[in-house]
């Protein structure tokens, strides 16, 4: 299982520098887990940059993944990860969701760089194979 965070989905939907890389990961939505906070962030970004129609289309694609709402278990784990790694609430929820589902986080968000079970893809460096 993989978890594409908001930055990855944004590259994909906005045809960013890593759009093709993330497109390969999006290929099988059943292999992806997505916390609802990512749905929130991506909808907001796409609506702000484009319009509501495109935001809803993007959201409908994300909804084909295993969408995970915030639970008590995730909330407690997120709080612990936030304290341990000095993460924002949203990042901690994403990290806790991945941890709970045994998923690898794929991201271009530098806040995750260097954390265990995270594949960080820099938007400014050479694309990974």
N, CA, C and O atoms as a Tinker XYZ file with bonds, in Angstrom:
   516  protein
     1  N      0.839000   -1.189000    0.000000    73     2
     2  CA     0.000000    0.000000    0.000000    64     1     3
     3  C      0.878000    1.244000    0.000000    63     2     4     5
     4  O      1.935000    1.287000    0.630000    81     3
     5  N      0.413000    2.241000   -0.717000    73     3     6
     6  CA     1.058000    3.545000   -0.721000    64     5     7
     7  C      0.056000    4.605000   -0.296000    63     6     8     9
     8  O     -1.156000    4.430000   -0.422000    81     7
     9  N      0.581000    5.685000    0.201000    73     7    10
    10  CA    -0.228000    6.857000    0.526000    64     9    11
    11  C      0.414000    8.046000   -0.188000    63    10    12    13
    12  O      1.522000    8.460000    0.151000    81    11
    13  N     -0.290000    8.585000   -1.172000    73    11    14
    14  CA     0.177000    9.795000   -1.846000    64    13    15
    15  C     -0.368000   10.964000   -1.048000    63    14    16    17
    16  O     -1.576000   11.074000   -0.841000    81    15
    17  N      0.516000   11.831000   -0.602000    73    15    18
    18  CA     0.034000   12.960000    0.189000    64    17    19
    19  C     -0.449000   14.078000   -0.737000    63    18    20    21
    20  O     -0.411000   13.947000   -1.960000    81    19
    21  N     -0.897000   15.160000   -0.143000    73    19    22
    22  CA    -1.506000   16.264000   -0.888000    64    21    23
    23  C     -0.581000   16.840000   -1.952000    63    22    24    25
    24  O     -1.034000   17.194000   -3.040000    81    23
    25  N      0.703000   16.936000   -1.651000    73    23    26
    26  CA     1.638000   17.505000   -2.629000    64    25    27
    27  C      1.717000   16.637000   -3.883000    63    26    28    29
    28  O      1.799000   17.155000   -4.997000    81    27
    29  N      1.693000   15.338000   -3.704000    73    27    30
    30  CA     1.734000   14.424000   -4.844000    64    29    31
    31  C      0.490000   14.523000   -5.704000    63    30    32    33
    32  O      0.576000   14.585000   -6.930000    81    31
    33  N     -0.675000   14.538000   -5.053000    73    31    34
    34  CA    -1.923000   14.695000   -5.798000    64    33    35
    35  C     -1.953000   16.036000   -6.519000    63    34    36    37
    36  O     -2.439000   16.121000   -7.647000    81    35
    37  N     -1.443000   17.078000   -5.883000    73    35    38
    38  CA    -1.417000   18.401000   -6.519000    64    37    39
    39  C     -0.540000   18.371000   -7.775000    63    38    40    41
    40  O     -0.930000   18.915000   -8.807000    81    39
    41  N      0.635000   17.744000   -7.700000    73    39    42
    42  CA     1.477000   17.602000   -8.898000    64    41    43
    43  C      0.706000   16.883000   -9.996000    63    42    44    45
    44  O      0.743000   17.288000  -11.158000    81    43
    45  N      0.019000   15.831000   -9.629000    73    43    46
    46  CA    -0.725000   15.013000  -10.592000    64    45    47
    47  C     -1.841000   15.816000  -11.256000    63    46    48    49
    48  O     -1.921000   15.868000  -12.483000    81    47
    49  N     -2.692000   16.435000  -10.463000    73    47    50
    50  CA    -3.855000   17.132000  -11.011000    64    49    51
    51  C     -3.518000   18.466000  -11.669000    63    50    52    53
    52  O     -4.247000   18.921000  -12.551000    81    51
    53  N     -2.429000   19.094000  -11.255000    73    51    54
    54  CA    -2.079000   20.413000  -11.785000    64    53    55
    55  C     -0.966000   20.333000  -12.835000    63    54    56    57
    56  O     -0.413000   21.353000  -13.247000    81    55
    57  N     -0.646000   19.096000  -13.264000    73    55    58
    58  CA     0.392000   18.878000  -14.265000    64    57    59
    59  C      1.716000   19.517000  -13.843000    63    58    60    61
    60  O      2.389000   20.183000  -14.628000    81    59
    61  N      2.060000   19.290000  -12.582000    73    59    62
    62  CA     3.309000   19.815000  -12.037000    64    61    63
    63  C      4.512000   19.059000  -12.574000    63    62    64    65
    64  O      4.360000   18.139000  -13.377000    81    63
    65  N      5.707000   19.442000  -12.135000    73    63    66
    66  CA     6.935000   18.823000  -12.639000    64    65    67
    67  C      7.003000   17.307000  -12.443000    63    66    68    69
    68  O      7.705000   16.620000  -13.185000    81    67
    69  N      6.292000   16.789000  -11.467000    73    67    70
    70  CA     6.320000   15.348000  -11.188000    64    69    71
    71  C      5.005000   14.654000  -11.540000    63    70    72    73
    72  O      4.726000   13.562000  -11.046000    81    71
    73  N      4.204000   15.281000  -12.386000    73    71    74
    74  CA     2.882000   14.742000  -12.727000    64    73    75
    75  C      2.968000   13.319000  -13.280000    63    74    76    77
    76  O      2.182000   12.456000  -12.889000    81    75
    77  N      3.905000   13.071000  -14.177000    73    75    78
    78  CA     4.021000   11.737000  -14.781000    64    77    79
    79  C      4.417000   10.689000  -13.742000    63    78    80    81
    80  O      3.903000    9.570000  -13.760000    81    79
    81  N      5.317000   11.046000  -12.850000    73    79    82
    82  CA     5.730000   10.119000  -11.795000    64    81    83
    83  C      4.532000    9.746000  -10.923000    63    82    84    85
    84  O      4.299000    8.567000  -10.656000    81    83
    85  N      3.775000   10.746000  -10.482000    73    83    86
    86  CA     2.621000   10.464000   -9.637000    64    85    87
    87  C      1.515000    9.750000  -10.412000    63    86    88    89
    88  O      0.765000    8.968000   -9.827000    81    87
    89  N      1.400000   10.006000  -11.717000    73    87    90
    90  CA     0.387000    9.331000  -12.538000    64    89    91
    91  C      0.591000    7.819000  -12.512000    63    90    92    93
    92  O     -0.376000    7.058000  -12.489000    81    91
    93  N      1.846000    7.389000  -12.517000    73    91    94
    94  CA     2.131000    5.948000  -12.442000    64    93    95
    95  C      1.644000    5.359000  -11.122000    63    94    96    97
    96  O      1.152000    4.231000  -11.091000    81    95
    97  N      1.776000    6.104000  -10.046000    73    95    98
    98  CA     1.345000    5.623000   -8.725000    64    97    99
    99  C     -0.169000    5.600000   -8.598000    63    98   100   101
   100  O     -0.725000    4.756000   -7.895000    81    99
   101  N     -0.831000    6.519000   -9.271000    73    99   102
   102  CA    -2.287000    6.633000   -9.189000    64   101   103
   103  C     -2.964000    5.531000   -9.995000    63   102   104   105
   104  O     -4.155000    5.279000   -9.817000    81   103
   105  N     -2.226000    4.877000  -10.871000    73   103   106
   106  CA    -2.770000    3.868000  -11.769000    64   105   107
   107  C     -3.763000    2.903000  -11.158000    63   106   108   109
   108  O     -4.810000    2.655000  -11.757000    81   107
   109  N     -3.481000    2.350000   -9.997000    73   107   110
   110  CA    -4.386000    1.399000   -9.345000    64   109   111
   111  C     -4.832000    1.972000   -8.005000    63   110   112   113
   112  O     -4.136000    1.820000   -7.001000    81   111
   113  N     -5.998000    2.635000   -7.984000    73   111   114
   114  CA    -6.447000    3.283000   -6.747000    64   113   115
   115  C     -6.661000    2.315000   -5.586000    63   114   116   117
   116  O     -6.659000    2.733000   -4.428000    81   115
   117  N     -6.844000    1.033000   -5.878000    73   115   118
   118  CA    -7.043000    0.057000   -4.804000    64   117   119
   119  C     -5.764000   -0.198000   -4.015000    63   118   120   121
   120  O     -5.799000   -0.797000   -2.941000    81   119
   121  N     -4.638000    0.259000   -4.552000    73   119   122
   122  CA    -3.348000    0.114000   -3.871000    64   121   123
   123  C     -2.991000    1.352000   -3.055000    63   122   124   125
   124  O     -1.893000    1.448000   -2.507000    81   123
   125  N     -3.929000    2.302000   -2.979000    73   123   126
   126  CA    -3.671000    3.569000   -2.295000    64   125   127
   127  C     -4.595000    3.761000   -1.104000    63   126   128   129
   128  O     -5.782000    3.442000   -1.163000    81   127
   129  N     -4.041000    4.280000   -0.039000    73   127   130
   130  CA    -4.819000    4.666000    1.137000    64   129   131
   131  C     -4.736000    6.192000    1.231000    63   130   132   133
   132  O     -3.676000    6.780000    1.020000    81   131
   133  N     -5.873000    6.825000    1.551000    73   131   134
   134  CA    -5.914000    8.285000    1.598000    64   133   135
   135  C     -6.678000    8.757000    2.824000    63   134   136   137
   136  O     -7.861000    8.450000    2.966000    81   135
   137  N     -6.025000    9.497000    3.712000    73   135   138
   138  CA    -6.754000   10.091000    4.834000    64   137   139
   139  C     -7.658000   11.216000    4.325000    63   138   140   141
   140  O     -7.319000   11.901000    3.360000    81   139
   141  N     -8.791000   11.401000    4.968000    73   139   142
   142  CA    -9.728000   12.431000    4.514000    64   141   143
   143  C     -9.121000   13.828000    4.560000    63   142   144   145
   144  O     -9.575000   14.707000    3.827000    81   143
   145  N     -8.119000   14.061000    5.388000    73   143   146
   146  CA    -7.483000   15.376000    5.421000    64   145   147
   147  C     -6.777000   15.664000    4.090000    63   146   148   149
   148  O     -6.669000   16.825000    3.697000    81   147
   149  N     -6.300000   14.641000    3.398000    73   147   150
   150  CA    -5.704000   14.831000    2.072000    64   149   151
   151  C     -6.790000   15.229000    1.077000    63   150   152   153
   152  O     -6.574000   16.101000    0.236000    81   151
   153  N     -7.945000   14.599000    1.170000    73   151   154
   154  CA    -9.078000   14.972000    0.318000    64   153   155
   155  C     -9.407000   16.449000    0.514000    63   154   156   157
   156  O     -9.601000   17.178000   -0.459000    81   155
   157  N     -9.469000   16.888000    1.758000    73   155   158
   158  CA    -9.718000   18.297000    2.086000    64   157   159
   159  C     -8.675000   19.205000    1.438000    63   158   160   161
   160  O     -9.018000   20.178000    0.767000    81   159
   161  N     -7.402000   18.878000    1.643000    73   159   162
   162  CA    -6.326000   19.741000    1.140000    64   161   163
   163  C     -6.315000   19.813000   -0.383000    63   162   164   165
   164  O     -6.157000   20.895000   -0.949000    81   163
   165  N     -6.479000   18.684000   -1.045000    73   163   166
   166  CA    -6.442000   18.666000   -2.509000    64   165   167
   167  C     -7.650000   19.399000   -3.088000    63   166   168   169
   168  O     -7.506000   20.180000   -4.029000    81   167
   169  N     -8.827000   19.157000   -2.540000    73   167   170
   170  CA   -10.027000   19.873000   -3.000000    64   169   171
   171  C     -9.807000   21.380000   -2.892000    63   170   172   173
   172  O    -10.107000   22.125000   -3.825000    81   171
   173  N     -9.290000   21.818000   -1.767000    73   171   174
   174  CA    -9.056000   23.246000   -1.529000    64   173   175
   175  C     -8.051000   23.823000   -2.530000    63   174   176   177
   176  O     -8.283000   24.892000   -3.093000    81   175
   177  N     -6.950000   23.127000   -2.750000    73   175   178
   178  CA    -5.915000   23.596000   -3.678000    64   177   179
   179  C     -6.465000   23.698000   -5.100000    63   178   180   181
   180  O     -6.283000   24.716000   -5.769000    81   179
   181  N     -7.134000   22.645000   -5.558000    73   179   182
   182  CA    -7.632000   22.624000   -6.937000    64   181   183
   183  C     -8.736000   23.663000   -7.121000    63   182   184   185
   184  O     -8.784000   24.329000   -8.156000    81   183
   185  N     -9.610000   23.812000   -6.149000    73   183   186
   186  CA   -10.668000   24.824000   -6.262000    64   185   187
   187  C    -10.064000   26.226000   -6.291000    63   186   188   189
   188  O    -10.510000   27.079000   -7.058000    81   187
   189  N     -9.061000   26.465000   -5.464000    73   187   190
   190  CA    -8.412000   27.783000   -5.420000    64   189   191
   191  C     -7.697000   28.088000   -6.735000    63   190   192   193
   192  O     -7.774000   29.209000   -7.236000    81   191
   193  N     -7.004000   27.102000   -7.293000    73   191   194
   194  CA    -6.203000   27.322000   -8.502000    64   193   195
   195  C     -7.014000   27.227000   -9.794000    63   194   196   197
   196  O     -6.641000   27.826000  -10.802000    81   195
   197  N     -8.119000   26.478000   -9.772000    73   195   198
   198  CA    -8.932000   26.279000  -10.975000    64   197   199
   199  C    -10.375000   26.672000  -10.690000    63   198   200   201
   200  O    -10.732000   27.846000  -10.780000    81   199
   201  N    -11.199000   25.696000  -10.348000    73   199   202
   202  CA   -12.603000   25.972000  -10.035000    64   201   203
   203  C    -13.207000   24.761000   -9.326000    63   202   204   205
   204  O    -12.560000   23.725000   -9.168000    81   203
   205  N    -14.449000   24.915000   -8.908000    73   203   206
   206  CA   -15.108000   23.850000   -8.149000    64   205   207
   207  C    -15.286000   22.583000   -8.979000    63   206   208   209
   208  O    -15.127000   21.478000   -8.461000    81   207
   209  N    -15.611000   22.733000  -10.249000    73   207   210
   210  CA   -15.823000   21.556000  -11.093000    64   209   211
   211  C    -14.564000   20.686000  -11.155000    63   210   212   213
   212  O    -14.639000   19.467000  -11.003000    81   211
   213  N    -13.418000   21.313000  -11.378000    73   211   214
   214  CA   -12.166000   20.552000  -11.419000    64   213   215
   215  C    -11.831000   19.969000  -10.052000    63   214   216   217
   216  O    -11.288000   18.868000   -9.958000    81   215
   217  N    -12.151000   20.701000   -9.002000    73   215   218
   218  CA   -11.902000   20.200000   -7.646000    64   217   219
   219  C    -12.749000   18.964000   -7.369000    63   218   220   221
   220  O    -12.274000   18.007000   -6.757000    81   219
   221  N    -13.994000   18.982000   -7.814000    73   219   222
   222  CA   -14.871000   17.823000   -7.613000    64   221   223
   223  C    -14.413000   16.629000   -8.450000    63   222   224   225
   224  O    -14.488000   15.488000   -7.995000    81   223
   225  N    -13.940000   16.887000   -9.667000    73   223   226
   226  CA   -13.411000   15.802000  -10.502000    64   225   227
   227  C    -12.178000   15.172000   -9.857000    63   226   228   229
   228  O    -12.038000   13.949000   -9.834000    81   227
   229  N    -11.295000   16.007000   -9.337000    73   227   230
   230  CA   -10.106000   15.499000   -8.647000    64   229   231
   231  C    -10.518000   14.681000   -7.425000    63   230   232   233
   232  O     -9.993000   13.593000   -7.187000    81   231
   233  N    -11.453000   15.212000   -6.664000    73   231   234
   234  CA   -11.924000   14.525000   -5.458000    64   233   235
   235  C    -12.525000   13.169000   -5.790000    63   234   236   237
   236  O    -12.323000   12.199000   -5.060000    81   235
   237  N    -13.266000   13.103000   -6.894000    73   235   238
   238  CA   -13.898000   11.827000   -7.254000    64   237   239
   239  C    -12.850000   10.761000   -7.561000    63   238   240   241
   240  O    -13.080000    9.577000   -7.314000    81   239
   241  N    -11.710000   11.168000   -8.095000    73   239   242
   242  CA   -10.643000   10.198000   -8.347000    64   241   243
   243  C    -10.011000    9.738000   -7.032000    63   242   244   245
   244  O     -9.724000    8.554000   -6.858000    81   243
   245  N     -9.798000   10.663000   -6.123000    73   243   246
   246  CA    -9.232000   10.307000   -4.817000    64   245   247
   247  C    -10.182000    9.394000   -4.050000    63   246   248   249
   248  O     -9.740000    8.502000   -3.325000    81   247
   249  N    -11.473000    9.611000   -4.206000    73   247   250
   250  CA   -12.471000    8.807000   -3.495000    64   249   251
   251  C    -12.476000    7.347000   -3.932000    63   250   252   253
   252  O    -13.090000    6.515000   -3.265000    81   251
   253  N    -11.810000    7.016000   -5.030000    73   251   254
   254  CA   -11.697000    5.622000   -5.477000    64   253   255
   255  C    -10.640000    4.857000   -4.680000    63   254   256   257
   256  O    -10.580000    3.629000   -4.740000    81   255
   257  N     -9.807000    5.586000   -3.935000    73   255   258
   258  CA    -8.800000    4.949000   -3.085000    64   257   259
   259  C     -9.471000    4.512000   -1.782000    63   258   260   261
   260  O    -10.650000    4.787000   -1.562000    81   259
   261  N     -8.722000    3.839000   -0.932000    73   259   262
   262  CA    -9.232000    3.505000    0.398000    64   261   263
   263  C     -9.216000    4.794000    1.216000    63   262   264   265
   264  O     -8.172000    5.198000    1.728000    81   263
   265  N    -10.367000    5.429000    1.334000    73   263   266
   266  CA   -10.491000    6.705000    2.033000    64   265   267
   267  C    -10.682000    6.439000    3.522000    63   266   268   269
   268  O    -11.609000    5.732000    3.920000    81   267
   269  N     -9.801000    7.007000    4.342000    73   267   270
   270  CA    -9.790000    6.712000    5.774000    64   269   271
   271  C    -10.150000    7.964000    6.572000    63   270   272   273
   272  O     -9.414000    8.950000    6.550000    81   271
   273  N    -11.290000    7.924000    7.280000    73   271   274
   274  CA   -11.657000    9.069000    8.126000    64   273   275
   275  C    -10.817000    9.096000    9.404000    63   274   276   277
   276  O    -10.210000    8.096000    9.788000    81   275
   277  N    -10.797000   10.236000   10.035000    73   275   278
   278  CA   -10.083000   10.381000   11.304000    64   277   279
   279  C    -10.818000    9.584000   12.383000    63   278   280   281
   280  O    -12.007000    9.793000   12.624000    81   279
   281  N    -10.105000    8.687000   13.015000    73   279   282
   282  CA   -10.656000    7.880000   14.104000    64   281   283
   283  C     -9.928000    8.237000   15.392000    63   282   284   285
   284  O     -8.950000    8.985000   15.377000    81   283
   285  N    -10.411000    7.699000   16.503000    73   283   286
   286  CA    -9.716000    7.921000   17.771000    64   285   287
   287  C     -8.294000    7.363000   17.722000    63   286   288   289
   288  O     -7.354000    8.003000   18.193000    81   287
   289  N     -8.146000    6.183000   17.159000    73   287   290
   290  CA    -6.825000    5.557000   17.072000    64   289   291
   291  C     -5.861000    6.429000   16.278000    63   290   292   293
   292  O     -4.729000    6.662000   16.701000    81   291
   293  N     -6.316000    6.908000   15.128000    73   291   294
   294  CA    -5.464000    7.772000   14.304000    64   293   295
   295  C     -5.174000    9.076000   15.034000    63   294   296   297
   296  O     -4.051000    9.577000   14.979000    81   295
   297  N     -6.170000    9.630000   15.715000    73   295   298
   298  CA    -5.977000   10.896000   16.438000    64   297   299
   299  C     -4.884000   10.765000   17.500000    63   298   300   301
   300  O     -4.017000   11.632000   17.610000    81   299
   301  N     -4.925000    9.688000   18.278000    73   299   302
   302  CA    -3.907000    9.497000   19.317000    64   301   303
   303  C     -2.516000    9.265000   18.717000    63   302   304   305
   304  O     -1.524000    9.822000   19.188000    81   303
   305  N     -2.461000    8.434000   17.671000    73   303   306
   306  CA    -1.167000    8.197000   17.012000    64   305   307
   307  C     -0.634000    9.492000   16.406000    63   306   308   309
   308  O      0.557000    9.790000   16.495000    81   307
   309  N     -1.530000   10.253000   15.791000    73   307   310
   310  CA    -1.124000   11.524000   15.179000    64   309   311
   311  C     -0.560000   12.474000   16.226000    63   310   312   313
   312  O      0.445000   13.143000   15.985000    81   311
   313  N     -1.197000   12.537000   17.378000    73   311   314
   314  CA    -0.696000   13.402000   18.453000    64   313   315
   315  C      0.699000   12.961000   18.887000    63   314   316   317
   316  O      1.582000   13.793000   19.100000    81   315
   317  N      0.892000   11.653000   19.015000    73   315   318
   318  CA     2.213000   11.140000   19.394000    64   317   319
   319  C      3.266000   11.460000   18.331000    63   318   320   321
   320  O      4.369000   11.900000   18.657000    81   319
   321  N      2.920000   11.237000   17.057000    73   319   322
   322  CA     3.865000   11.555000   15.982000    64   321   323
   323  C      4.141000   13.053000   15.913000    63   322   324   325
   324  O      5.269000   13.463000   15.640000    81   323
   325  N      3.136000   13.860000   16.154000    73   323   326
   326  CA     3.308000   15.312000   16.140000    64   325   327
   327  C      4.318000   15.744000   17.195000    63   326   328   329
   328  O      5.176000   16.589000   16.942000    81   327
   329  N      4.205000   15.157000   18.373000    73   327   330
   330  CA     5.157000   15.465000   19.443000    64   329   331
   331  C      6.557000   14.936000   19.120000    63   330   332   333
   332  O      7.556000   15.626000   19.324000    81   331
   333  N      6.611000   13.712000   18.618000    73   331   334
   334  CA     7.906000   13.083000   18.338000    64   333   335
   335  C      8.661000   13.774000   17.202000    63   334   336   337
   336  O      9.867000   14.002000   17.298000    81   335
   337  N      7.939000   14.105000   16.125000    73   335   338
   338  CA     8.593000   14.647000   14.931000    64   337   339
   339  C      8.313000   16.135000   14.694000    63   338   340   341
   340  O      8.723000   16.695000   13.678000    81   339
   341  N      7.613000   16.768000   15.641000    73   339   342
   342  CA     7.272000   18.193000   15.522000    64   341   343
   343  C      6.514000   18.483000   14.223000    63   342   344   345
   344  O      6.861000   19.392000   13.470000    81   343
   345  N      5.468000   17.682000   13.984000    73   343   346
   346  CA     4.666000   17.787000   12.763000    64   345   347
   347  C      3.446000   18.660000   12.984000    63   346   348   349
   348  O      2.968000   18.822000   14.107000    81   347
   349  N      2.948000   19.221000   11.882000    73   347   350
   350  CA     1.654000   19.897000   11.922000    64   349   351
   351  C      0.570000   18.838000   12.131000    63   350   352   353
   352  O      0.817000   17.645000   11.960000    81   351
   353  N     -0.617000   19.280000   12.499000    73   351   354
   354  CA    -1.704000   18.336000   12.725000    64   353   355
   355  C     -2.008000   17.534000   11.458000    63   354   356   357
   356  O     -2.117000   16.309000   11.518000    81   355
   357  N     -2.144000   18.205000   10.318000    73   355   358
   358  CA    -2.481000   17.502000    9.074000    64   357   359
   359  C     -1.405000   16.476000    8.715000    63   358   360   361
   360  O     -1.722000   15.337000    8.371000    81   359
   361  N     -0.139000   16.876000    8.795000    73   359   362
   362  CA     0.944000   15.940000    8.474000    64   361   363
   363  C      0.963000   14.756000    9.435000    63   362   364   365
   364  O      1.222000   13.625000    9.022000    81   363
   365  N      0.693000   15.006000   10.697000    73   363   366
   366  CA     0.665000   13.927000   11.687000    64   365   367
   367  C     -0.481000   12.958000   11.416000    63   366   368   369
   368  O     -0.319000   11.750000   11.590000    81   367
   369  N     -1.630000   13.469000   10.996000    73   367   370
   370  CA    -2.768000   12.605000   10.645000    64   369   371
   371  C     -2.403000   11.746000    9.437000    63   370   372   373
   372  O     -2.697000   10.551000    9.408000    81   371
   373  N     -1.769000   12.352000    8.451000    73   371   374
   374  CA    -1.335000   11.612000    7.263000    64   373   375
   375  C     -0.347000   10.515000    7.666000    63   374   376   377
   376  O     -0.475000    9.368000    7.236000    81   375
   377  N      0.627000   10.869000    8.483000    73   375   378
   378  CA     1.654000    9.915000    8.908000    64   377   379
   379  C      1.042000    8.776000    9.735000    63   378   380   381
   380  O      1.393000    7.611000    9.547000    81   379
   381  N      0.140000    9.113000   10.637000    73   379   382
   382  CA    -0.509000    8.097000   11.477000    64   381   383
   383  C     -1.380000    7.164000   10.645000    63   382   384   385
   384  O     -1.429000    5.962000   10.906000    81   383
   385  N     -2.065000    7.709000    9.651000    73   383   386
   386  CA    -2.901000    6.882000    8.777000    64   385   387
   387  C     -2.036000    5.891000    8.008000    63   386   388   389
   388  O     -2.375000    4.712000    7.907000    81   387
   389  N     -0.929000    6.366000    7.470000    73   387   390
   390  CA    -0.011000    5.474000    6.755000    64   389   391
   391  C      0.517000    4.393000    7.693000    63   390   392   393
   392  O      0.575000    3.220000    7.323000    81   391
   393  N      0.897000    4.783000    8.892000    73   391   394
   394  CA     1.421000    3.840000    9.878000    64   393   395
   395  C      0.392000    2.763000   10.211000    63   394   396   397
   396  O      0.722000    1.578000   10.261000    81   395
   397  N     -0.826000    3.166000   10.435000    73   395   398
   398  CA    -1.894000    2.231000   10.790000    64   397   399
   399  C     -2.168000    1.221000    9.673000    63   398   400   401
   400  O     -2.526000    0.074000    9.941000    81   399
   401  N     -1.999000    1.653000    8.427000    73   399   402
   402  CA    -2.299000    0.788000    7.279000    64   401   403
   403  C     -1.050000    0.163000    6.657000    63   402   404   405
   404  O     -1.133000   -0.483000    5.613000    81   403
   405  N      0.098000    0.352000    7.291000    73   403   406
   406  CA     1.333000   -0.214000    6.763000    64   405   407
   407  C      1.695000    0.334000    5.391000    63   406   408   409
   408  O      2.265000   -0.377000    4.563000    81   407
   409  N      1.368000    1.586000    5.155000    73   407   410
   410  CA     1.585000    2.205000    3.845000    64   409   411
   411  C      2.855000    3.051000    3.822000    63   410   412   413
   412  O      3.256000    3.634000    4.829000    81   411
   413  N      3.462000    3.099000    2.670000    73   411   414
   414  CA     4.606000    3.964000    2.406000    64   413   415
   415  C      4.062000    5.312000    1.932000    63   414   416   417
   416  O      3.235000    5.356000    1.020000    81   415
   417  N      4.514000    6.403000    2.536000    73   415   418
   418  CA     4.093000    7.734000    2.098000    64   417   419
   419  C      4.982000    8.164000    0.936000    63   418   420   421
   420  O      6.209000    8.099000    1.016000    81   419
   421  N      4.344000    8.601000   -0.139000    73   419   422
   422  CA     5.050000    9.153000   -1.293000    64   421   423
   423  C      4.701000   10.635000   -1.319000    63   422   424   425
   424  O      3.525000   10.994000   -1.386000    81   423
   425  N      5.710000   11.493000   -1.266000    73   423   426
   426  CA     5.452000   12.921000   -1.089000    64   425   427
   427  C      6.527000   13.797000   -1.718000    63   426   428   429
   428  O      7.662000   13.372000   -1.933000    81   427
   429  N      6.141000   15.013000   -2.000000    73   427   430
   430  CA     7.097000   16.049000   -2.401000    64   429   431
   431  C      7.083000   17.178000   -1.379000    63   430   432   433
   432  O      7.568000   18.278000   -1.645000    81   431
   433  N      6.525000   16.896000   -0.214000    73   431   434
   434  CA     6.461000   17.857000    0.890000    64   433   435
   435  C      7.710000   17.680000    1.748000    63   434   436   437
   436  O      7.905000   16.637000    2.372000    81   435
   437  N      8.546000   18.703000    1.770000    73   435   438
   438  CA     9.830000   18.596000    2.482000    64   437   439
   439  C      9.666000   18.367000    3.977000    63   438   440   441
   440  O     10.618000   17.953000    4.638000    81   439
   441  N      8.488000   18.624000    4.525000    73   439   442
   442  CA     8.259000   18.375000    5.951000    64   441   443
   443  C      8.341000   16.889000    6.300000    63   442   444   445
   444  O      8.575000   16.536000    7.456000    81   443
   445  N      8.150000   16.015000    5.308000    73   443   446
   446  CA     8.227000   14.569000    5.533000    64   445   447
   447  C      9.621000   14.005000    5.255000    63   446   448   449
   448  O      9.902000   12.854000    5.590000    81   447
   449  N     10.477000   14.798000    4.655000    73   447   450
   450  CA    11.800000   14.329000    4.221000    64   449   451
   451  C     12.586000   13.762000    5.406000    63   450   452   453
   452  O     12.704000   14.395000    6.455000    81   451
   453  N     13.118000   12.557000    5.211000    73   451   454
   454  CA    13.958000   11.922000    6.220000    64   453   455
   455  C     13.215000   11.089000    7.242000    63   454   456   457
   456  O     13.845000   10.446000    8.082000    81   455
   457  N     11.890000   11.081000    7.194000    73   455   458
   458  CA    11.125000   10.285000    8.161000    64   457   459
   459  C     11.061000    8.827000    7.717000    63   458   460   461
   460  O     11.095000    8.542000    6.520000    81   459
   461  N     10.969000    7.901000    8.674000    73   459   462
   462  CA    10.830000    6.489000    8.321000    64   461   463
   463  C      9.562000    6.247000    7.503000    63   462   464   465
   464  O      8.538000    6.897000    7.712000    81   463
   465  N      9.650000    5.303000    6.574000    73   463   466
   466  CA     8.527000    4.891000    5.724000    64   465   467
   467  C      8.003000    6.023000    4.843000    63   466   468   469
   468  O      6.815000    6.079000    4.526000    81   467
   469  N      8.901000    6.916000    4.456000    73   467   470
   470  CA     8.548000    8.024000    3.565000    64   469   471
   471  C      9.487000    8.010000    2.370000    63   470   472   473
   472  O     10.705000    7.920000    2.525000    81   471
   473  N      8.912000    8.098000    1.180000    73   471   474
   474  CA     9.689000    8.317000   -0.030000    64   473   475
   475  C      9.483000    9.768000   -0.419000    63   474   476   477
   476  O      8.392000   10.173000   -0.819000    81   475
   477  N     10.552000   10.543000   -0.295000    73   475   478
   478  CA    10.488000   11.967000   -0.620000    64   477   479
   479  C     10.998000   12.170000   -2.040000    63   478   480   481
   480  O     12.102000   11.744000   -2.380000    81   479
   481  N     10.191000   12.820000   -2.859000    73   479   482
   482  CA    10.536000   13.102000   -4.244000    64   481   483
   483  C     10.630000   14.612000   -4.398000    63   482   484   485
   484  O      9.617000   15.309000   -4.348000    81   483
   485  N     11.835000   15.115000   -4.584000    73   483   486
   486  CA    12.042000   16.558000   -4.705000    64   485   487
   487  C     11.541000   17.056000   -6.059000    63   486   488   489
   488  O     11.878000   16.482000   -7.094000    81   487
   489  N     10.742000   18.116000   -6.057000    73   487   490
   490  CA    10.270000   18.661000   -7.336000    64   489   491
   491  C     11.366000   19.386000   -8.112000    63   490   492   493
   492  O     11.180000   19.702000   -9.287000    81   491
   493  N     12.498000   19.653000   -7.478000    73   491   494
   494  CA    13.563000   20.409000   -8.143000    64   493   495
   495  C     14.739000   19.551000   -8.577000    63   494   496   497
   496  O     15.624000   20.026000   -9.289000    81   495
   497  N     14.756000   18.295000   -8.157000    73   495   498
   498  CA    15.854000   17.405000   -8.535000    64   497   499
   499  C     15.406000   16.479000   -9.661000    63   498   500   501
   500  O     14.247000   16.498000  -10.075000    81   499
   501  N     16.337000   15.676000  -10.145000    73   499   502
   502  CA    16.024000   14.736000  -11.213000    64   501   503
   503  C     14.931000   13.769000  -10.759000    63   502   504   505
   504  O     14.923000   13.308000   -9.618000    81   503
   505  N     14.017000   13.475000  -11.673000    73   503   506
   506  CA    12.903000   12.580000  -11.362000    64   505   507
   507  C     13.407000   11.171000  -11.090000    63   506   508   509
   508  O     14.365000   10.719000  -11.717000    81   507
   509  N     12.759000   10.472000  -10.149000    73   507   510
   510  CA    13.162000    9.090000   -9.844000    64   509   511
   511  C     12.773000    8.142000  -10.975000    63   510   512   513
   512  O     11.900000    8.451000  -11.786000    81   511
   513  N     13.426000    6.995000  -11.017000    73   511   514
   514  CA    13.090000    5.981000  -12.035000    64   513   515
   515  C     11.851000    5.226000  -11.649000    63   514   516
   516  O     11.417000    4.337000  -12.382000    81   515
